[in-house]
Amino acid sequence: MSKYYYLVSGLPDIALDNTKQVYTVSSFKNEIEGILSWQDRDLLIPFFQRFDNQNLLIFLKLKNQPFDTRGTVAYDDIAALHVALRDEGKFTENKLVPPYFPAFVKEYLASEEKGDTSLISWEDRLSALYYEHAMKISNRFISGWFELNLNIGNVLTAINCRNHKLDKAAYIVGHNEVAELLRSSSARDFGLGETVDYLPELFRIVEEPNLMMRERKTDQLKWAWLDEQIFFKTFDIESVFAYLLRIEMIERWTSLDKEKGEQNFRELVGAIKRESAGVLDEFKKNNIR
């Protein structure tokens, strides 16, 4: 496995609450592309397939939305996959297309013929195939990251379903040990007390009433997990992968903070307009006879 002393030692320190981005996902990808060995570049592919998943759903269902440029599968490759499966029922393997895409599109086309194309259920199905694929990666740290995300999402979903008296089995994604226990167990801790060491933290996160703060605390939990896992892998591909993950978190929060700021500005402008209109009406009432 390659070592990246020069690359890692030159990376700026970053924190989840950074207000200034030192990298975007795209700029960091461009910077490391010519530095990593081809074996290590392949290990990063599942990270970018998250964006390919969304682009596939956009192609199939949300056709008026632009593709996420952080994905690696071109529109033409997705279109070719769709046409091949729709018209011929088969697809010649293409290394640029995630291996789980053909099975998913085939299922989608079959359901489309029956008129069943509910986006939410198909997002869950694609996520299940994605995590199943990513957790098979030979690198223990990287496969562990994807299992961590699957488990956190499923545990939070199960707790919320129980709180709102919903059938949790219908919302759990994937088929690992944690997912199966969440579907079947009626215990308060879903039988995960000795399996998921961060379970108490997830129960505390669910109690947070502010949804944005809940998501922030979830990312803090993931950030701490990364710190612990790469402590002895400072110059390995694991550290590069962890840095990419952190960049994506910061990029997402920067975008969310910007959207929130724009929303607050629009609300402020609206309030001023309403107040101004009220003042004008009052002036007219008192001065125009």
N, C-alpha and C positions, 0 to 999 in steps of 0.2 A: 504493500500500500504506500502511495506517495506521501511525502511530507511537504508542507507549504509554509516554510519558515518565513520567507520574505513577504508572501501575501498576507498571512495572518498577523505578523508583527506590524504591518503597515496599516491595518484596518483601524479606523477611528473608534473610540469607545462610544457605545450607544446605549440608551435606556428607553424603556417603554414610554416614558413621559417626554421624550425629545419633541420639541416643537419645530425643530429645523431638521429636515431630512438630509443626511449625508449621501445617501444612495436611494434610488428607487429599485424595485425588483428588476426592471429592465436594464438599468444602467449597471447594476452589480453583475447581472448575467453577462452582459457584454464584456465587462472587465475581466471576469474569471474564465471566459470561454477558451481563450488561448493559453491559459496557465494550467488548467486541470488536465490530468491524464484522461484518455478516452474512457477508461473504466470508471473513473470518478465522475465524469460528466454524465455517464449513464445512470449513476446512482441518484442524480438530481432530477432526472426526468419525471418521476412521479409527482414532485412538487408542482411542476408546471402543468401537469395533467389536470389539476384542479380547475384551472382556467379553461382548458380544453373541454372539460365536462360541461361547464356553463355555456361555452360556445356551441356545443352540440345541442343542448336544450334550446338555445336561441334559434339555431337552424331549424329544429323540428317544430318548435312551438311559438317562440317569441320573435317572429321574423322581422319585426320593425326595430329591434334593438341592435346596436353595433357589437361586433365581436370584441372580446377582451384581448388586447394586443399582447398580453403576457403569456397567452397560450402559444403552443408550438405547432399545432395542426392547422394547416391552411384551410380556408373556406372551400377551395376546390377539392381538397382531399376528402373533406366531410361530404361534399356534394357527390363525389364519385362513389363513396361508400353507400350513400343513400340510394343513388340511382341503381347501382349494381344489385343491391339487396331487394330493391323494389321491383326491378324489371327482370332480373335473372335468378333471384333467390340465393345468390352466392357472391362471395367477395374474395378476390385474390389478396393474400396477405401483403400488407404494406407496413414496413417498419416504422413509418412516420405516424401511423394511426395506432392509438392504444389498443392492446390486444382484446380488451373487453368491449370495445365499441361495436363490433359486428353483432355480437350476441344481444346487446342492448337495442340496437337499431332494429334488428330482426323482431324482437319482442314488441317494440313500439309499433312497427308497421302492421304486425298481426293484430294488435289491439286497435289500431287506427281503422282497420277494416270493420271492426265491430263497433266503432264509435266511442271507444274508451281511451281518451288521451289526457286524463287528469294530470296536470303538471306536477302537483305536490307528490303524488304517489310515484311518478316517474323520476323525480329528483331523488327520492329515497332509494329507488331501485338502482339508479346510476351510482349513488353514493356507496351502496352495498358492494357493487361490482368493483368500484374503485378501491375501496379499503381492502377488499379481499385480494386484489392484485398487489397493492402497495405493501401489505403485510407479509408478502412472500419474498421481499427483497432480502438478499443474503446478508446485508449489513445490519447487525442487530440493533444499533442505535437508530438507524433510519426507519426500519420496520417497526421498532418500538415507538417512534414518534407517531406514526400513523395509527397504531393500536391505541396509544394514549388519547388521541383525538376522537377516535371511534368510541372509546369507553366513556370519556367525559361527556360527549354529546348524548350517548345513550342513557347514562345515569341521570343527567339533568332532565332528559325527556321523561324517564320513568318516574322521577320524583314529581314533576309537574303533572303528569297524567294521573298519578295517585291523588294529588291535591285537588284535581278538578274532576275526579271520578270518571276518567276516560280509560278505555282499554289500552293499556300500555303495550301489549303485544303487537298491536297494529302500527305502532310508531317506532319500535326498536329496529335499528338497521344492523345488518350483518349477522354472522353466525359463529362468533368466537365464544369462549367460555363465559365471559361477562354478559354478552348479549343474551345467551340462552338462560342464564340465571335471572336476569332482569325480566325476561318473559314469563318465567315459571314460578318464581319465588314470591310469596306473600309476606315474607319477613320484613321488618322495618328497614333493615339494611340490605334487603334483597339477597341475603346470603353472601354478601361481598365483604364482610367485615375483615376477613383475613386475606382477601385477594387484592383489594384496591386500597392501598395505604392512604390515598388522598380523599377517601370517601367522606370523612367528617368535614373537610373543607368544601366539598361540593354541596353538602347539606346546608352549610352556612351561606354559600353563594346563592342558593335558591331562595333563602329568606330575605335577600336584598330586594327591596321593592322597586328600586330604580333600575330599569332594564339596561341602560348604558353602563351603570356602575357594575351591574352583574356581569356584563360582558368583559368589562375592564378587569374585574377580579379573576375571571376565567383565564384571561391572557396572562395575568400575573402568575397564576398557578403554572401555566405552561412555560413561562419564562424561567421560573425557578427550577422546573424540571430540566430544562436545557442546561442551566448552570451546573446542576448536579451531575448530569450525564456526561458532559464534555470536560469535566475538571481535569482528567488525566489524558485528554486527547487534544491538547492545545493546538498542535500544528497539523492535525490530521483532517481528512475530508469531513469528519463529523463536525469540527469547529466551523468549517466553511459553510456546511449545510445549516448549522444552527444560526449563523450570522444571516444567511438568506432568509430563514424563518423570521428572525427578529426584524429584519428590514420590512418584510411583508406586514407584520403586525403594526409597525410604526406608520407605514404607508396607509394602511387601512384606518388607523386612528386619526392621522392627519386629515384624511378625506372626510371622516365622520365629523371631526371638529370644525372643518371648513363648512360642511353642510349645515351643522348646527349654528355656526356663526352667521351664515347667510339667512337661515330661518329666523334667527333672533333679529337680524337687521330688517327683514321683511315685516316681522311683527311690529318692530319699533316704528317703521315708516307707516304701517297701517294704523297704528295707534295715534300717531301724529296727525295723519289725515283725518281720522275720525274726530280727534279733539279739535282740529282746525275747523272742520265742518260744523261741529257743535258751537264753537265760538262765533262763526259766521252766522249761523241760524239765530243765535241769541242776539247778535248785533242787529240783524234785520228786524227781529221781533221788537226790539226796543227803540229803533231809530227810524224805521220806515213806516209811515202812516198812510 
